[in-house]
Amino acid sequence: MPMRWSNLFIPTLRDAPADAEAASHKLLVRGGFIRQLHAGHYSMLPLGLKVHEKVAAIVREEMNAIGGQEFLLPAMHPAALWRKSGRWEVMGDEMFRLVDRKGAENALGMTHEEVITDLALEISSYKALPQIWYQIQWKFRDEPRPKSGLLRVREFAMKDSYSFDLDEAGLDAAYERHHEAYVRIFARLALPAMPVEASSGAMGGSGSTEFMVPSPAGEDDVVRCPSCGYAANVERAISRLAPVDNRPIADLERFPTPGVRTIAQLAKVEGGAGAIHQIKTLVMVLDGAITLALVRGDHQLNIQKLQDHTGAIDIRPATPEETLEHLGANPGSLGAVGVDDLRIIADPALEGRSGMATGANEDDWHYTGVDVGRDIAVGEWADLREVTAGEACAECGGTLEVVRCIEAGHIFKLGTKYADALGAHVLDPDGTQVPLVMGSYGIGIGRNMAAAAETHHDDNGLVWPVSIAPYEAVVTIVSLKDDASVAAGERLYADLQARGIDVILDDRDARAGVKFADAELIGIPYRVTIGPKALAEGEVELTPRATGETERVAVDTVVDQLVDTITTAR
């Protein structure tokens, strides 16, 4: 079908929306790829859908290559299925819930572990294993703050795949196949995605890996070591702390601290201590129960680490009223000395510490000389602190850095969590009923489209990789009044199309500068410009979008040159 710019809906804009901050958001709107309907919901316009489907095609090809079988599962799920898995409550306010006319509770699917496991009940014998099932389907999440265009939305297409195996060894093999497939996918999308250790969160299971694309538009922090390659989401990252000498204060002593409410203030008062010698007490509510989380004064509590350790579904800081009721003081004067009726979880950086300072659970009073082992009834030790840039790598001792990233993909080892909950069992070779061992693997299609836009753009617009560009080449006729240029443009356009190039003919009656600017804005990788002067000399101009360096090419050879270049780049 002829693709003539004059007949297509490509509504480019001079200016970006006022609320757009991310480069991908600005450029996808300006380039006529997407339009917002309301917060977190976007219409894909023809250019946007072409890119979206090219991303999906790459994902589909790589999933098929590892033996994936494609499904299409319902987007609306019965609440009973989610209750059976135990996740109806876990998902909280991010799950869209609705009641049908018969009073039955339903949800719009955030993910499909429950639905796919329900189908896996039909696998009865180990002889049918292993299996890899996948789909590309819409997901719905009631994000409290949708932003950055396609990077954080409330409905989006995702490839989610699931592996079913007899044992952990089978899961390890499926996990590795997916890992390798993801590496190939991101290479084809020209995304510098790095695999990092990650938290499994509400998905559960024994482990997970995120694929992260460095970008200031991201919402995740990744800790990485340039020396040895260690990389982990800040929710899972560890580091090597320098040894700390304890202060030689043996006796527990209570002292007045009027008006002192912060770590920094306590470090300055007489009798106080530097942050490294303080205990920070965070009062948290875990599934309705008051819990004290203790970290060193110069460290920050990572909420996800606390949640991963405890398995809590609902986690939040205590209110001032709750804190006063349970500890008898307001924030700034809180501590765990002598507390024996609350759950206390402490970070290992406090283990063996003495001569410490902390709140005395009375406003304007603190303790000094605290011996953690002697004075605080720590019930559990767990990695709670957030790693920061400049700390030493736990693997090699190198200096860690923190990089802001976009999560482009996430793979999980689910184990038997869902099979146990939903009764998905098979007979093993001994005739024993055993639960299926599962993995789950996700890639957001639109998010990767946006990540590519974040990664590949310049001041003039998008610079799409050939593999997912809306068109691989544009043939631009400078003057429609020149019959020879029009005839040459039509001929080159037809030849490129016949050779399998995804090409568009810019046949608009507009100034050349407007045509060039639009082609740059929407990021078409190659532009063939046909002007009367060059054509009279038997040449056309060829301009790669990535470099902007124009060269003269013989009109008789430009098709072969472009076909070779584009075919290699796909």
Steps between C-alpha positions, in 0.01 A plus 500: 500500500646840406626699798479862393549761769230719350237232569613390846402622847830625643403796722841644592509786750739789548474493879478225761223483763565735789499216754745279307839455669649183352657534155307197375170654612574828324624345176238226468228762531672756275579233240136391473551155657267526802227717649383505860134424563527555875768444765680173437303408187636561150371445149750348260489692173610328177871581542492395865323175424757414231784539751304320772432204270861483383613477863238229558614311190859484627382377839274242334780372274736449792234331711419263216871428462517354854193284448233738627137430407282808465171535689252781543347510847203704628570847634220475759545246777270366772592612849470141624809397302710779649370423848600137453857603427500740795568810289158670500608700806871519409438708188327774697378817336694446176253232393195618306204320659141494381172328575288367213121518474465173688702626793812294422835662577754521218830668427679631194817294474820658628677178409392146412668249734167388640332458162790313341534270802129422480558384140802299611267281708455309172865391505479162673834329438869583504511367143335825381776711655670737453258761368546870419179695446480870419267775389504868405199644678378818664566553870329747732653665805349790687823696533460778757723736297510404131764710324775516239278396212524127430747436783239498777143440387184330619445272201774349288590203284739252655659178391468265795631146471491209741710189526382171650749235610524195720779624726731787585758386245238534228408846627865604497527394136181687400614806692834497318329462160284802577802695622680432172187584298468832684863585426429440130177702512667804652790475256252504211322798656840676532444541874800487738306289752703355785382203707490576872399317817150604601226464757218260411246714689139384481591239237677289760740220420868434558664759278467748219702703251410840357630634171571868552564774244695799637292815457426816701131434423505172695352442844734228626847535646758236416817452701787384282874449524700618197792283614341153508156547342293434813154651453184492711187702546536721807227282656742204494844659494765427760836661568805464722505740793819626655558382859387738773663528839256503790505800731647408842181569694411190703205615707153583373424860586193713444556868423283802411476614139247788492381578149715229338299320235746393229814291454691815405386691808596216734849494348555862608375506862713429804493129577374417155668295228575510130252330270722194466463447877122547510211256466216619277166354608225482236153416625321302230161333475521156336161346431357697792779417747738763636859404418830674573759504220847602614781629278819692566452875530672578171300236308156504339237228534405334172130419529510224237777320687286509814201373306699222335637384834168502681264402219264776614219589261408841640797707616513866601657738751310532826301816557614741773202386705595131465862578588401691813261224608753217471829670593390797711690761301495690174736448204845631580511346847432138411705190571482128569681485834288307748223433246386141545146495365563588134664324207852639452695448175851640475749545220828304534698826506381529863606151603769506771482878534538674835541857623204594281243780540127475446168648613378417851128486410435820690487831321827696535697207644755262348725213608873475453721198565251265336630146452275353232545141614445587865235772490279426198295182456565459126277220376627484142805612308438590135658710226287815522724786395513669162836490327633837383753613240860493614470194721729202437388212278439184699644293215826676422534805724460743210304823530129464439294742293123552490337534157141603428337248264186393316389144575467344153439139605474279807533123538399301810556156644156432649568147621186320618321800651213511251489127432459435875230765538299394195565126507703469180663158549640234267606142539878461511684192362433317830126564477505760780295818480736800505434871444605664175809717532436833328673808368351832385658739250376846397582770245290814454458572129413870528755555774775363276378723220536795739837375627624491141379857451679605820819332383492609134423868447671832449403867496314457170287203597502121515775281354336159480705185449418342163346197675205693643483824300152591372655511152851392409540762229326806363523617140465879508410688183627857540281655229176358368521751216797316351361210298835320486530508882147369544559217251832407663344508845216273397744259336737482798210463741356211299841330464571522874157370586541211255832413668331468841592836647238662726500835319284810486480753218489862614291643220361796694480840340711661771834672537804272505595625846163392640539154347854459635398615848205257512716208385752581771232546766342160441843339471501320163847339475574589135388787277539500123460857375421563136574854385508639147867605510644169624265298281619687194844358581360148542517509881284517810587583860515228768485609863521260795295639788756390759785710355326763291789478254365529146676339205432504129416155359435398142129465443560161336680356807320655795240222525764226520698700754199562720377143482842369605531753783150450639506121468826490698360731769177310558 
